[in-house]
């Protein structure tokens, strides 16, 4: 049988809490669903007829409201009832997320059932919305709001984004861009290339507006996130955002809705352009995008709405496609690749100016017709800016392209001005290099009637090259200010040091001029301010309070200088910082529309932030009161647990991955069923598969003759008969699910990305109660679906008759994480504990909790189970001041838990606790750069290899598989390290490594421990000489492989293994589940 979220036919509803009174009148029910007023009924009846006519003619199923409002993509919210077919039509063939809010719970349940039947649940969501409750969305997120009755005007203004529209009681209102918001249509900001935003609504990030997933790959491992990417720009115009995501092995140009990250379209980028090379060669305006889409191709003009090519124009030298055998060491090709790194495109009015190779060309923006062109034969880089009808061009010459350190003669060979209309030269300077060295790192900045040219004098050093000794500039810099009309020098400032050093000269290689005329630049850990008009020093200022060299580029955002995770108020000199989001080196944040957008560098990110983010500032609203959190639908009647079972993620609350007994050496397939269905078509759902924190099918849990899994993207819990694989029931929840439930006394308890914890009866799949762990009901778009600002991980812990769960994304955003203890019988809370910290290294991820030594652990913190009191275990465990950049060695730990579990500490290091029965706890060795991501794959980084690890333990030993400090390539596969630890009697009972083995796979997908063996599944993306996935067995005694690998039908889901009573159950990434015995 099936049971839908809040749809329990024989079960009566009762709620223990009343909604908060916020004015949001809902129209009374109308004879025809959704139609409240006479005018609205006539309008909607006409639209329905038009819709039916369009379908009959085969012209698509777009809802007439889309044509009426002009809103074709993003997030649509319907307040009131609307038939399921019309809600589906509003998705515009998969281009729009649609949510319908209904005050009548029974009608919401019935409509949800209809949407589930369409297969579009997730793309279309239905929520019971209490009368007069606030709209459940973060500010400036909704693109189209439709209602058949009045909606609180304050709430409408708060949630509806610019360029959006509302249709309330039949009245259409379009929302324009306020004067307090700004856009960022080019990598350098605007045509003047001054990277400063006048957006008054952007500030130090305190919350998230959206998250867009991204699969990174720099090691040939498709589908494994990587932080080895650089400089991925975020351009914005007319409410759209353009960027170059690198998803798996795919390089592409993609356009999203700038207010909620809903994907519009994607165009592939052809060629082997490394991710570090995405630079200045893209620009956009309200109607078009101008970019190269091929390493050897022309400049293309694309329709910003559809991605279709409107025209193309050749710029630079035509070349044949890249051939590795021919071009790998070809100097000409290497120079061309470097020229693509430095290619630039700027659009201003009806002109597009672009560079590639040694050519600077002006084109007609509408037709692509060439207006004028110049070639600079000695150029290795051409960067430019445009203002007041003139183009300021910096031509860089490289003497030795193979050396990162500059040589005499490297740098700015020519700075000149051209007339934008004719290309005629207005003035030219060839004498600006400081003693023959002046690296052009960014385009010249046009400020008022001046040209500001920062030159990086990064030397080896050259004899006699040095500063005046009294300059505010750090070593390695020269700044020149010229009159933009005639090119005469207004002022010149040279650095203060005798030579440039790498940390000082290379880090923070950018500058901007703010609204007060202050030129800000940076070096290593600090910043320098100069009066842009006079060149007078305004002083040096600290940026990195921890002495950490900063490799990100500074951006001007109102009164702030934003650089990496640090934001400096240029008025007060106060520094704000947060460790959750760290932009890649050589890149920065991109401010627009009241938010700052960035790509998260994977090796420093929170578990649920891998990809792109939109961050907003401002105060954090107070959480909902406790009496509005619990909803009870029917009494929960507990049963007695039978012996055995695999009742939670990784077997139990300790996350031991240990099954009782052994598995047969000759496993045979008992059944294999596919639960998933094809994802909805269209660009929105294409992002579902990119989110690695949610799987098509979760790991399984086993008990009471059932196999229970979650269908992640559809938000469903499914129970199967353990013997036959026959579906017993299916329960629809209110959002995506990222893990399996925990089974206890005849019920399944599970967290959901909608912010709630649910109790589901195993007998019939009906929901007994749900509890809101999130701070409030607000939602964002994450990975192409709506979810809570405080999502709850699927796997909760139940220990000693109490349930523990946590909601949130990061302790740094939106007020932090919220942990709670619930009574699993009633759903009521005993305590709530907030985890919020901005201290160095205190990036707390919402990892699945674990029960360790009588305490609840999560990432670096633990909670007292009785009171909820929080302890920062990382601060306790690590010796030395927290400001120390380098982490202490594992031997400096003061305290560790006396049970086996992973402890992820500060500085992105992972340690394992192990009991020393005689002398107290002792630590396992740390693995640098490793995250113990229980619920999602690890991160492949450019400098730290892989962080994916698996473990299993019992009282006899601790076994772990993964990089083991590094992995080696054997033939066509990567071999990881299999390690075994136990108390070593020879060492006085202290922890010791008892053997080291080699696995077929580094990391793998799933790990299991039995009485005598270790079982591991492998994945094709590493072991590409094997089948898609294999099951491999090793002996516990010495780590030797047992028998031959058993081929599996698909790639195993992350940690997708479970076993009990001689049965092995595997979950697969194709949405299927299999059982062997």
N, C-alpha and C positions, 0 to 999 in steps of 0.2 A: 504494500500500500504506500501511498505518497502522503506527505504532510508538508504543507507550505508554511512559511514564516507567518506566524500569527493566524494560521488557518487551521483550526482544530474543530471540525464539525461537532463532535459530541462534547466539546469542552467549553465551558462558559468562561468569559473573560472577567477578570477583576483586577483592578490596579490599586496598589497600596500607596500611590503618590499622586498628587494633583499637579497639573502643569502650572508653570510660572505665568503670571498674568502680564502679558505684553500685548498691546493692542494689535491685532491682526484679524479683522472681521472676515468671516467666511460666509459666502452667500448660502442661502437656504437651498436645499435640494430642488432641482428642477425636473419637470416631467421627462425631458430629454437630457441624458447625462452631460454635464459640463455647461449646460446652457442656463444661465440664471436670468438674464434680462431678455426682453422681447427683441431688442436690437441685436443682442449677441446671438440669440437663437437664429435670427434670419441670416446673420453673417456666417455663422458656423454651418447652417444648412446649405447655404450657397457653396461654401468651401468644400463640404462633404460631396456635393454633386460634382464640383470641379475635380475633386480628387478621384472620384469613381470614373469620371470621363477620361482622366489622364491614364489611369490603370487600364481601362478598356482599350485605349489607343496604343498601349505599350510604351507610353512616354515617361515611365518612371512612377515612383510613388511619393514624390516630395509633397509635403503638406502645403496647401495654399498660403498658410501663414508665413512660410519661408519667402515666397515671392512678395507677399504684402509688406514684410518688414525689411527684406534685404539681408537678413541674418541667415547665413547658410551653414555655419559651423560653430563649434564651441559647446556651450552648455545651455540647454533650454530647461526652464522650470515651469511646470504647469501647476497652479494652485487651484484645486478643484478637480472634479471628475472629467475624464475624457476617455472615449472608447480606446481599446488597445490598438486597433488598426490605425487610429489617428496618431497615437503616440509613436507607433512604429514609423509612420510616414514623416513625423517630425525629425527622425534621425537622419533624414536626407541621404538615404542609402549609406549609412554608416559614417557620416561626417559630423554628427552631432550627438552628444550625450543628452539624454532626456530623463528628467525625474519628475514624477507626479506626486504632489502632496495632497492627501485627502484626510479630512477631519473625522470621517466616519470609518471606524476601524474595520467593520465587516465589509464595507465597499472596497476599502483598500486591499483587503485580503483577496476578495473575488477578482479584482482587477489584476493583482499580482499573478494569480493563477493563470489568467489569460495570457499575460506577457511571457510566463515561463513556457507555455505551449508554443510560442512563436520561436523559441530558441534564442531570443535576444535579451534575456535577463543579463544585467550588467551594463548593456548598452542602454536599456530602458529599465529604470528602477521605480518602484512604487513604495512610498513610505506613509505610514500613518503619522499625520502631523497634527498634534493637539491644537485645538482652537485657541487662537490668540497667542500662540508661541512665536518666538522670533524665527525668521527664516534661517534654516540650518546650513549656512554657507559662510565662508570667510568673505571679507569685504572685496568688492570689485572682481567678482568671479563669474557671475551669470551674464550671458550674452542676450538671451531672450527670456522674458518673463511674461507668462500669459495667465490671466485670471478672469473668471466669470463674476467676480465680486470684488469689493474694495480690499486693498492690501495697504497696510500701514506705510505711509509715504516715506517715513524715515528709513524703514527697512528696505524699501525699493531703492532709495538713493544709495544706501550702504552696499547692497549686493550687486546691482546692475552695473556692468562695466561700460566705459566709453566705447563708442561705435556700436553699442548694443541697442535694444529696443524693448519696450513694454507694450502689451496689448491688454488693457484692463477695462473691463466692461465695454469692449468693442472699440476703445479709443487707443489709437496708435501714437506712441511717443518715442522719439529717437533720442539717444543720449550722445552728446558731443564730448570731445576731449576738453577737460577743464584747463584753464591757463596755468594751473599749478603743476601739471604733468608735462613731461618732455619725452621725446623719442630719441632713438640712437640708430640712425639709418645706415651708418658706415662704421667700419672698425675703429676709426679715429674719432668717432662721434658724429661730426657733420663735415661739410666740405672744407671748413677751415682747419680741420684735423687737430682741434684743441679738445683732448679727451676729458671734457668737463661737462656735467649735466646740470641744467638749471631746474631739474625736477625738485620741487619743494616738498614733495610727499615721500621722497626716499630718505631713509635714515638708517642708523645702526640697526641691523636686522635683529628682530626679537621673535619673529614668527615666519611661517611658511605660507605662501599663496598656492604653490603647486609643486609637484615633483614629476619629472619626465624621465623614465628609465632609459638606460643606455647600456648596451653590451659592448665592452671594450676588448680589444685583442691586439696584443703586440708580440705574441709568442706563438702564433699559429693555432691558438686554442679557441676555436669558435665557441661563443656562448660563455666565455669566462671573462668576468669584468677585469679591466686592466687600468692602471693609472699611468701608463706610459704614453699618454697623449698630451699634446701641447696646443695651445692657442686655438681654441674652438670658439669663434666669435658668435655673439648674439646680436643680431641687428633687428631693429623694430621700426615699423611704420604702419599707420592705419590699423592698429590693433593686432597686427601679425608679427611673428617672430621668425626669423630665418637663421639657421645655423647649420654646421657641418657635423652631424653625429657620425660616429664610427661604430656601427652596430655589428658585433661579431667580426666577420671578414669584410663587411660591406662598408664602403665609403660613399657618402651621399650628401646631397643638399636636401634639407627638409624644412618645411614651413609649418609652424604651429600657431594656435591661438595664443597671443601673448599674455592673456589674463588667466588662463587655466591649463595651458600646455596641451590642449587637444590637437592632435596631429591633423594637418590639412592634406599634405601631399609630400611625396618623396621622389627625388630624381637621383639616379646613381651617378657617382663620380668615376670616370674611367681613367685607369692608370694606376701607378704604384706610388702615388704621392703619399709620403709619410704624414702621419697625423700632426707632427710638429710643424708641417709646412703650411697649414691652413692659416693664412694671414690676412692681408689687406685686399685680396682680389675679389671681394663681393661687396655690393652696395644695393640699396633698395630705395624705392619711394612708395607712394600710396598705391600705385598700380602695377609696378614692374620690379623685377629683380635682375640685376646684371652680374654675371659671374662666369668664370670658366668652369666647365663640367668635364673637361678632358685635359690630361697633361699635355697633349699636343694639339688640342682642339681650339676652336675660335671662342671669342667672347660671346656669350648668349644672353639674350633678353627674354625673360620668362614672365608669363602672366602670373601675378602674385596670387591670384585666386585659384588657379588650376595647375600651375607648373608647366603649362604648354609653352613651347618655344615660339616667340613672336618674330624674332630675327636673330641672325648670327653674323659676326664680323671678324675677319682675321686680324689679329694683332701679333706682331713679332714674326719670328721665322717659322715656316711650316716644317714639320718633322714627321717621320714615320713613327708608328707606335713603338713604345719601349720594348726592347728585346734584351732579356737578362744576359744571355751569352755574349751579345754584341756590345751592349751599352753599359754593363756593370762598371767597367773601368774607363769608359770613354770620357775624356775630359770635356768634350763639347756637350755631352749629355748631362754630365755632372753640373756644368755651368748652367745648362738650361733648367735643371731641377731647382738649382739655387735661385734662378731668376723667377721661377714660379713661386718660391717662398716669398720673394720680394715683389711679386706682381701686385698692382694696386688698381682699384676701380673707384671712381668718385662720380656721383650724379648730382647735377645742380641745374634745376630748371629743365630746359630742353637739350642740355649737353651731357654727354657721358665722356669722361676722360679716363683712359686706361693705359697701363703699361704692361709689357711682357718682353722678355729678352732685353734688347737694347732700344726698344721703340716706345715712344709716347704718342698716343693717338687721341684725337677728339672726334666723337661721333654724334650724330643726331639721335637723341634718346628714343624717339618714336620709330624711326625707320632703320637705324644702324648705318646710315650713309656716312662715309668719312668726310670730315670737314677740313682737318689738317693733320699732319703727322711729322714727327721729328725722330731721327735716329742718332744715338750717341754711341759710336763704335767702341769706346773704351769703358763703357758703363758695366758694372756688375750689379748695380742696384739703382733704380730710379724711383724716388718717392716725391710726392708733391701735395700741395694744398691749394684751395681755391677760395678767393674772397674778392669782392668788389670788382669783378670782371677780369681778374688776372690770375694766372697760374704760377705759383712759386715752385720751382723744380730743383731738387737736390740730386746731383749725379754723383754716385759713389764709385770709386775705382779700387779694385783689389789687386795688389801686387802678388800676393801669395795666397791663393784661395784655399790651400790645404792647411793653413795654420790659423788657429783661432785667435792667437795673439797678433796684433797688428804690426806691420813692418813700416819702415819709412816709405812714404808715398801712398799708403793705404788711406782711404777715407774720402772726404768731400773734395772732389776735384773741381766741380762747377756748381755754383748756386745762381740761378737765373730766373727771370720773370718773363712770362709770355702773355700776350693778349688772348683771353679765352675765346673771343669771337673769331680771330684770324690766325692765331698761333704765332704772330709776329713777336720777335724778341724785343723786350722793353729795357732790360739791363742785365748785366752778367758780371759775376765775381768769380775769380779763380785763385784768390789769395787768402782764403779763410782757414785753411788747415793749419793747425798749430804745429809748426816745425815738421810738416809732412805727415802728420797723423791726426785723423779726425773721423772716427767711425760714425756713419749715419745710421742710427738705430730706429728713429721714427721720422715721419714726415715733418717738414717745417711747420711750425704753428703760426697761423695768422691771427693776430690779436690787434684789434683796432687798425691803426695804420702801420703796424710793425710786423716784421718777420722774426720769429724767435727760432734759432737753430741750435739745438743741443748736440754736441759732438762728444763721443766717448773716446777719450784719449787713452785707450787701453794698450799699454806698451809692454815691452819685454824685460826691462825698459830701454829706451834709446838714450844714449849718453847726452846729458845736458837738458833733457826734457823734464821740466818740473814746473810747479806753480809758484805763485808769488810769495807763498808762506802766510799770507793774511787773508786769504779768500774763504768765504763760507762754503764753497763747493768742496765735496770730498775728492780725494785723489782720483784722477782719471777722467776729469770732466773739463770741457770748455763750452761756454755759452756765448753766443753772438746774437745781438739784436740789431736788425737793419731796418731802414726806412723802406716800406713796401713800394713806394713810388719810384725811388731812384737807386735803391740798393746801398746807400751810404751807411756806414757803421754808426750806430747810436751808442752802444756800449758793448763791452766785451769783458767777460769774467773767466779767469782761468783758475784751476784748482789750487788747493793749498799745500799739496804734498809733493815731495821730490819724485815720487813714482807712484804708479797705480798698482794695487794688489787685486787679486782675483775677487775676494769676497766684497771689497769695497766698490770696485768698478763694474763688476758684471751684474750684481744683483740690483734690482729696481732700476731698470734702464729706460725710464719714461718720465715725462713731466707734463704738467697742465697749468693753465692760468685760470684762477677762479674769478668769481664775480666782483671781487674787490681788487683785481689787478695784481694778485700775488702769484708768482710763478713758483710752484712746488715741485721738487724733485726728490729723489731718495737715494740712499746708499746703504747697503748691508742691513743695518738695524736702525737707521735714523732717517731724517728728512731735513731738507734745506728749503727755506723760503727766500725769494728774491723779489724785489719790486720790478714788475715786468716793464715798466716805463723807464725807470732810472737805472736799474741794475743794482740798486742799493740792497745790502744784505738785511734780511729780516730775521736772521737767526737760524740756529739748528735746533731740531726737536727730535726727541726719542720716539721711535715707532714700535719696535719690538721690545717689550719690557723684560723679556727673558734672555736677551742677547742672542736670539736665534737669527741667523742670516735669512733674509726674505728674498725669494726669487720671483715674486709676482710683481706685475706692473701696477703702478698707482693710477687711480682714477679720481677725478674730482666729482664729488656728488654734493651739490649745494655747499655747505660749510665744512664738509668732510673730505678727507683724503682716505680713500678706501684702498687698501693694499693687502692682498691675501686675507687672512682672518683678522686683520687689525684695521680699525677705523679710527682716524685721528680727527678730532674736532679742531679745525684750523683757527677757530676763535679762542677757545678755552684751552687748547692743547691737551685735552683729556683723551685717553686712549680706551677704546672698547675692543674687546676681543672675544672670539668664540672658536672652539676647536672642531666643531662638527663639520663645517664646510670649509674646505681649503681648495682654492682654485689652483689649477696646474701652474707650474713654473712658466714664466714667459707669457702669462695670460693674466686676466683680472676679472672683476665683476663688470657687468654691463647694465647701467641704471636706465630704467625707462618705466613709465606708467606707474610710478609710485612704488616700484620694486627694484631690487638688484638681482640680476640673473647671473648664474655662474655654472660652470661644469665642476662637479666635485671630483677632486683627485682621490681615486679609489682607495689608496693605502691609508687615508686618514678619515674616511667617511664613516658615518653611522650605517648600521646594517640596512636600514630602509632608505638610505640616500646614496644610491649609486647611479650617477647620471647627471641630469640637469635640474636646477632648482630655481624657483622664484621666491625671494625673501623680502619680507616687509618689516617695517618698524612700527613703533607705537606701543601703547600700554596693553597689558594682557588682561582681558575681562575676568571677572571673578567666576569661579566654578559654580555649577549648579548646586543647590542645597541637597543634602543627603536624602531628603524625603521625596525627591523627584527622580530617584535612580532605579528603584526596584519595581518591576512589574511581574505580578504573579498571575498565572493563567489557570492552573489547577494544582492541587496538592501533590507534592513529590513523595511517593511511597518507596522507601529504600528496601532493597533486597539484601541477601547475604552473598558476598563475593565467593565464587568458587575458587579452588586452589589454582595456582599458576596464572597464565595469561601474560600478554605483552600489552600492558594497560596504558602506556603513555609513550610519547616520543622517546626513542632510545630506551624502551622497555619500562622505565620507571622514573620517579621524580628525581633520582640521583643521576639520571642520564648515563646508566652503566652499559647499555647495549649488551646485556648479558641475558641469555635465555637459560632456562632450567633444562638440564639434560643435554642430549646430543641429537644431531641430525643423521639420517642414514647417509652412508657413503654413496649410495645409488639412488639419488633423488629422481622421482618421476613426476611429470606435470600432471596435476589433478584437474585444474581448470584455469582458464585464462579469459577474462572478460574485459571489454572496453566500455568504460563509463563516460568518457568525454565525448563531446560532439564538436563538429567544426565550429571554429570561432566565427562570429558575425563578420560579414564582409565589410570592407571600408577601412579608411585610415585609422579610425579610433581604436578598433579592436586589434589592429596590427601592433599596437604598443603593449597589449596584454602579454604576448609571447616574449617581449623584450624585458619584462620585469622578472628578474631571477629570484626574487623573494617569494613569488607565488608560483606554484606548480599546477599543472593540469590535474594531477592526482597527488594527494599528500601521502606521506608514509602511512602505513596501516597500523591499527591497534587491534588486539585480539583478546576476546574474553567471551564467556557464555555462549560459545558456539557461533559467534559473529565475527566478521571482519568489517571494521568501520574505517572509512576513509573520507576525506574531504575533496570535493571538486573545487579547486581553488578559485578559478576565474568566475565560475557560476555561483559561488557562495552556497554550496549544497553539502550536507552531510549525508553519506550513503552507507547503509548497512547491507552486507552480503552474508549469505549462509556460508559458514566456514567450510562445510563439506562439499558443496556444489557450486558456489559462486553465484547462486541465484539472488537477485535483489530482493530484500525484505521490505525496506522502506527508504524514502528519500525526504530530507527535511531542508527547506529553503530558509536561509538566514538573510540578514539585511546587508551583506557586503561580502567582499572577497575573504578567503580563509587561507592562511599561510602555513597551517600545520594540522596534525590530527587532534582529535579530542583526547581527553583522559577519561577512562572508564572506571566507575566507582559505584558499587552497590546498585547495579541495574540501570545506570544512567550514563550518558555521555556528556561531559562538560567541556565546552570549547569557547575559545575567544575568537572574535570576529573583527575584521578591519573596519566595521561600522562603529567600533568603540564599546560593544557590549560583550558580556559573557553569557552564554546560554546553557541551560540544563535541559537535556533531551532524553526522554524515556527510551530505553533500548527495546521495549516491547512493541511500541507502535510508532516511534519517531516523532511524537508530539512534544512540543516545547512546554515545560512545566513553569519555568520562570526565566527572566533575563534581567541582568543588572548592568547599568551604564557605568563603566569604569572610567571612561573619558571625562575630561573636565566639563565639557558641555556637548551640545549636539552639532556643532559646526563641522562642516566637511570641506575637503579640498579635492581636487582631481589629482590622482596619483596613478601613473601607469595606465591612463585611459579609462579609469573608473573613479566614481565618487567614493571616498572613504573618510573616516573620521580624522580630524587633526591629531587624535590620540588613538591610533589603531591598537587593538589588543592582539597579541600573538596567539595563534591557535592553541598551542600546547600549554595548559595550565598545570599547576602542581596541586595535588591533594595529598595531604599528610596529616595523620592523627585527627581525621575528621574535619579538617579545615582546607579551604580552597584558596590558593594564592594566584594572583594575576597582576599584570602590569599593562598600562595603556600609555601610548606616546611614541614619539619618533626619536627625540633627543632631549637630554636634560637642558640643552641650550635654547630650545625654541618653544614658544607658546606656553610658557610657564613650567616646562619640564615634563617629567614622567610622573605617572600616578600609580603607585602600587596599592594593592588592597588585599584584605583577608575577608573571605565570604563564608557564610554557613552554606554548605552545598545542599542542605535540606530545604532552606528557605530563600536563599539568594541574598540575604541581608548582610550588611557589612559590619565587621567588628572594628576595623580601623582602615584609614586611608593615609598613605605616606607619600609625600611629594619629594621627588628627586630633581633638584634644580641646582646647578652649580656652574659658575663661569671661571673656576680656577684652572690653572695650567694643567693640562693632561687629564682633566676630569671629564672627558667625553664619554658619557654613559650611554650605551646602546640598549635598546629594549630587546635583549636576548631572552629566549625561553628560560624561565627560572629553574633553579635546581635546589634540592634539599641536601644540605651539607652540614653534618655535625650539629644537627638541631637548629639550624638557621636556614632562612631562605636567601639564596644567593642569586644575583643577577649582574652579569658583567663584573664590574669592580666593586659593587656594593653588596651589603647583606642587610637583612631585616630581622629583628627579633620577632618570632612568630606570635608572641603573646601581645606585644605592645605596638609593633610596627616601627620601633625605633631603628633608625638607619645608621649604619657604620660605613664610612668610606674605607673599605678594606685595602684598597690600593695604597692610600696614604699611610695606613697602619703598617702594611707589609713592607713598603719600601723604606730603606734607610736614606738619610740625607735630605736636604731641603728640596721641596717640590720644584723649585726654580731650576734645578740642575738639568741641563739639556740632555746629557747622556744618562741612560738608565743605569742604576747600580747593577752589579752582577747578581745572579741568583743567590749566591752565598750570603748576600747582605740582607736577605729577608729576615724580618724579626718574627713574623707570625704567619702561619698558614693553617688552613683547616685540616682537621685530622681525618678527613675522608677523601676519597678519590674524586676529583672534579677539575675541570679546566678553570683557571683564573686568568682572565685577560686584564692586564694591568696597564698603567700609563705608558706613554711612549710606544704604544702599539706593540707591546711585547706580551707573549703568552707564557704562562707558567702553569705547572700542574701540581696540585697539592697531593701529598702522599703521607699516610700515617707511619710514623716511626714509633712502634709500640713501647720502646724503652725510653728514648731520649726526647720525645716530643716530635712535633711535625718537622719535616724537612722537605725542601722544594725539589721539583724536577728541574732539569736545565731549561733555560728560556730559549725560545726560538725567535730571533729578531724578525720583526716585520710580520709576525703571524697573528691573525685574528682567529679566535675560536668562535667562528660563526656557526652556531648550532643549527640554525634554521635555513641558511642559504649558502651557496658556494662561496669559497674564499675569493680573494682578489689576486690576480696575477699582476705584478708591478714590474716596472722597467728595471728597478734596481734591487728588488727583493725576491724575485722569482715568485713562487706560489705560496699562498697562505692557507690553502685548503688542507684540513687535517681531520682525521677520524680517530676515535679512541673507543676502548671498551675495557672494563675492569671488573674484578671481583676481589675477594679476600686474598687470593693467591697471586695476583699480579695485575699490572697495568700495561696495556698494549696499545700502541699508537702507530698510525700509518700516515705518511704525508711526505713533505719535502725532507724532513730529517736533517735540516740544515743545508739542503741542496739535493738535486736529483740529477741523474745522468741519463744520457740517451743511449739506448741499446738497439741497434738496428733501426727499425722504423717506429720504435716505441720509447717512451720515457719510463725509466724504472725508478720508483720511489724507495723510501726506506721504511722498513718495518722494525719497530723497536719493542723490546720487552723489558719491563722493570719489575723488581720484586725486592723485598727486604733481604739483604745479603748477610747471612750469618757470619761470613768471614770478615765483614766490616762492622761487626758489633751490632748487627741488626739494622744498620742504616740502609737507606735506599741505594740500590745499585742496578746497573744495566746488566741483564743476564744473557741477552743475545741480541744481535742485530742481523736482520734479514733484508732481502730485496723483494719488493713487490712488483707485479707486472704493471702497476699503475701508480703514479704519484697522486695521492689524495683519493682517487676513486670516487665512487658515489655513495657507498654504504658499507658499514662495518658491523660485524656481529661476533660475539664470543660465546662458545659452548663449553661443555666440560673439558673437551680435549682439543678443540680446534678454533681457529680464527677464520672467519668467512669474510670475503670482500668482493664487491662487484666493481668491475672496471668500466671505463668510458671510452668511447671511440675517439673523442677529441684529443686524448693523449695517446692512448694505445691504439694507434690507427693501423696496426697490422693485425688487429684482432677483430672479431665480430663487433657489432654495435655495442654490445655489453656482454660480459662474461662473469660467471661466478667462480671464484678461486678460493681454495682451502689451503690453510697452513696449519702445521702442528703447533700447539702451545708450548711443547717441550723445547723445540729448537728453531721454530720458524721456517722449517722446510715445507716446500709445496707438496700437497697431497693430490695425487692423480692429475688429470687433465682439466683445464678450465671448461666449465659447462656453458655452452652458448645460451644466451638469453634473447628473448624476442625483441627487445628494445632497450634503450638506455634507461638505467635505473634512476628514479627520482633521488634527489639529494637526501641522504639518510633514509632512503625508502626501503628499509628492510625490517622485517618482524618475524618472530618465530615462537612457536609454542606447541607442546605436545607432539613433537615430530613433524610439524608442518612449517614450511618456510613460505612466507608471503612477501612478494616484491611489488612495489608500485613503480610504474614506468612513466617517463616523461611524455609518452604519446597518449596518456589518459587511460591506460589499462592497468589491470591488477592481475597477478598470477599467483597460483598456489602450487607448491611442490611438496611431496611427502615420500 
